[in-house]
Amino acid sequence: MYGGYQGRYEPKTFVALYDDLDPATQALDVLREMGIEDRFIQVQSGVPWRPDLLGRPARPSAVSKYALIGAFLGFLSAIALYYGTPLLYPLYVGGQPLLSVPPGFIVIFELTMLGMLIASFLGVFFESLLPPVVGKRVYHPEVSDGAIAIFFQVPGHLAERVKQALSQTGAIEIEPAEGTFL
Amino acid sequence: MHATNLPAELHEQVEKLRKEHLLLDPRPREEMNRMVLEAMEDVNREYFIVMVLLGLVTLVALFGAWGYAMYKGLGVAGIRRPIYWGLFIVSFVFWIGISHAGTFVSAILRVFKAEFRRPFTRAAELMTTFGLAGAGLFPLIHLGRTWRFYWMVPYPNQRWLWPNFHSPLVWDFLAINTYLLGSTMYLFLPLIPDLAMARDKSTGWRKILYTILSLGWRGTEEEWRHLQKAIQIFAWAIIPVMFSVHTIVSWDFAVAMKLGWHSTIFGPYFVIGALLSGISAVGFILYMIRVSMKNMRYFIRAEHFDALGKLLLIISMSWAYFFFNEFILEWYGGEHTVKEILRLYTQGAVAPVWWTMVVCNIVVPWAVLWNKNWRRKPWVMALMGVIVNIGMFAERYVIVTGALSRNRIPFDWGWYEPSLVEISIAVGTFALFFFLYGLASRLIPLIPVWEVEEGHHAHELKRMGKGVVVSVAELE
């Protein structure tokens, strides 16, 4: 990203705060024009903004895959419990069959759905790396008050130029930030 | 659109629309955060007294009576042959019904992107969790020997004996647990951004609590993307789970070869009944929140009661349709014992309860909810919540105890009178529900502020011809 500058100038992290979507997207354009790649930019907001509105790359969430895997595991557990356990200790009652299909649908449905829901729930945290285990991550509490925070990393020698360009996009505040982007 | 730039007649129109609709009346996020946190932190004397009283009633009426029943045995309940199911099962079905509103209001309205849902989804979802907490107690209470509960849990044991998965009671166990876990996760996911907001704005023990609960949420694009995907999956998936729970509860009855119960329509009839009681209860809860918590009049407005009122009217009509279907076919069949059961309902000893059901579930809602002015009055909707729930409790009472009291062997007919212990436990669960809800109202933000703000961004007023219209952008 930083070409010949990398290694000679330590990258620095900054945060620019915006109170509206339009100046924030303008700022993102400015950052890109100045050669800062999307992976060195992170946007934090108090409401979800679609990537196409922000002009950021859209990636599908992997949570759906977790849901499918969870549903499959739930389905297998249901089969094991419903059809497996009676075979472990067969008890024939009133001439009824040991294994019957229709009531099995109920057990299979419930456990498949349970597996899917639990896996989707956990998927959010695995994919978002929450809660953070090590290290400090960049954050600005103004996000809770509706601000859009744009975190970006630039080589030290470019910092002033970038800050100056961003101040013309209507940033409320531009200040150094500490922590990783994870 | 700024009202100041408009001609006077449009200015008036804009102001009227803003007053009417929350999502057209934006306030800065900071202010909304402050309003919600103020409401949470407002633990005044009245609140404290009410909570102590509810706690005491829960302790004595519910846990005290339950302890007594465990100590003395289930004989202290009024259930006798042939009526083996009484107030415990009536209350169980009632609370399962209440729990349906949260999911219905939140998930279905989310799937259809109904904008009016935004401020009250969480208040409704909490009802699901606490309704299920109440409902889940009754199978345990009804066991008598509660400590044998673990026999129901499928786990490898010394004798290799497993629960019988063909049994509707095990279906119940699985369905209720799936729904309880699913709805609690569904409550928690959209709550995370608001917990992070509370973390940033609180001090002391609250800051510690919200720091733990918000799990380091920062509102990055990645976090929002995964959270929204999960909420979407939950909103779709929890709907069939919700339907399955009350259907399975109805099958507790319908799979029995019992006259008055063995009906193929019981599944949808129970589901629609659950929605009727649950949605009317949401109206009551919203009224309570509005009058008892600070700043809630801004978030919960007449438009929300109006929308709930319309929904309630449609559900009441649907319930009447299923009720009539169930009744007319039983009656037309002409089976001797069934006719005796229906006579008992309409003219016999159960008649006061049966007619209460008809009046509360059909006559009153239809008489009141057609009128827009009444639907928009919060106290009217609160009253409807109470009346309809009396009707729905009566419905369950009739189905459970009425049908059991008559069978094909006349010498085995009986009569049920709930004992003091049963009444006490039933009353205790109401206290438990309100106690838990009251506690939660001061611990978690009841208004999903980020969803309301998203709604503010999506709505705007647009001038069209000589008037002003509402324009909604699809941001989700």
Contacts between the chains, C-beta under 8 A, distances in Angstrom:
chain1	res1	chain2	res2	distance
A	21	B	457	7.8
A	42	B	220	5.8
A	42	B	221	7.3
A	43	B	220	7.2
A	43	B	221	5.4
A	44	B	218	5.4
A	44	B	219	4.6
A	44	B	220	5.3
A	44	B	221	8.0
A	45	B	219	5.4
A	45	B	224	7.4
A	46	B	29	5.9
A	46	B	193	7.2
A	46	B	197	7.3
A	46	B	219	5.9
A	46	B	450	5.9
A	46	B	453	6.6
A	47	B	450	5.2
A	47	B	453	5.1
A	47	B	454	4.7
A	47	B	457	6.7
A	48	B	224	3.9
A	48	B	225	7.9
A	48	B	227	7.6
A	48	B	228	5.7
A	48	B	450	7.8
A	48	B	454	7.0
A	49	B	221	7.9
A	49	B	224	7.7
A	49	B	475	7.8
A	50	B	475	6.8
A	51	B	221	6.7
A	51	B	225	7.8
A	53	B	475	7.7
A	54	B	221	7.4
A	56	B	221	6.3
A	59	B	225	7.3
A	61	B	225	5.0
A	61	B	226	5.0
A	61	B	228	7.7
A	61	B	229	3.8
A	61	B	230	8.0
A	62	B	226	7.7
A	63	B	226	5.2
A	63	B	229	4.3
A	63	B	230	5.0
A	63	B	233	6.7
A	64	B	229	6.4
A	64	B	233	6.9
A	67	B	233	5.2
A	67	B	237	7.9
A	81	B	154	5.5
A	81	B	162	7.5
A	81	B	165	6.4
A	82	B	165	4.8
A	85	B	154	6.9
A	85	B	162	3.7
A	85	B	163	8.0
A	85	B	165	7.2
A	86	B	162	7.3
A	86	B	165	7.7
A	88	B	160	4.9
A	88	B	162	6.8
A	89	B	159	7.4
A	89	B	160	4.5
A	89	B	161	5.6
A	89	B	162	6.9
A	96	B	166	7.7
A	100	B	166	6.5
A	103	B	165	6.9
A	103	B	166	5.0
A	103	B	171	7.4
A	104	B	165	7.6
A	106	B	171	4.9
A	106	B	174	7.7
A	106	B	175	7.8
A	106	B	244	7.7
A	106	B	248	6.7
A	107	B	165	5.3
A	107	B	170	7.7
A	107	B	171	7.0
A	107	B	174	6.2
A	109	B	240	7.9
A	109	B	244	6.4
A	110	B	171	7.5
A	110	B	174	4.3
A	110	B	175	5.5
A	110	B	178	4.8
A	110	B	241	7.7
A	110	B	244	6.7
A	111	B	174	6.7
A	111	B	178	7.5
A	113	B	178	5.9
A	113	B	182	7.2
A	113	B	237	6.0
A	113	B	240	7.1
A	113	B	241	5.2
A	113	B	244	7.9
A	114	B	174	7.9
A	114	B	177	7.5
A	114	B	178	4.4
A	114	B	181	6.6
A	114	B	182	7.0
A	116	B	233	7.5
A	116	B	237	6.0
A	117	B	178	7.6
A	117	B	181	7.0
A	117	B	182	4.5
A	117	B	185	6.1
A	117	B	186	7.9
A	117	B	233	7.9
A	117	B	234	6.6
A	117	B	237	6.0
A	117	B	238	7.4
A	117	B	241	7.7
A	118	B	181	7.0
A	118	B	185	7.4
A	120	B	230	4.9
A	120	B	233	4.7
A	120	B	234	6.6
A	120	B	237	7.8
A	121	B	185	4.4
A	121	B	188	7.9
A	121	B	189	6.9
A	121	B	230	6.6
A	121	B	234	7.9
A	123	B	226	7.0
A	123	B	230	6.6
A	124	B	189	6.8
A	124	B	226	4.7
A	124	B	227	5.7
A	124	B	229	7.9
A	124	B	230	4.6
A	125	B	215	6.9
A	127	B	222	7.4
A	127	B	226	4.6
A	128	B	220	7.7
A	128	B	222	5.8
A	128	B	223	4.6
A	128	B	226	5.1
A	128	B	227	7.5
A	130	B	215	4.7
A	130	B	216	5.4
A	130	B	217	6.7
A	130	B	223	7.1
A	131	B	215	4.2
A	131	B	216	4.4
A	132	B	216	4.5
A	137	B	216	7.3
A	137	B	218	6.6
A	138	B	218	7.8
A	139	B	218	4.7
A	141	B	200	4.2
A	143	B	218	7.0
A	143	B	219	5.0
A	144	B	29	7.8
A	144	B	33	6.6
A	144	B	196	6.5
A	144	B	197	4.2
A	144	B	200	4.3
A	144	B	201	6.7
A	144	B	219	7.9
A	145	B	28	7.8
A	145	B	29	5.3
A	145	B	30	4.2
A	145	B	33	6.4
A	146	B	28	6.7
A	146	B	29	3.0
A	146	B	30	6.6
A	146	B	453	6.4
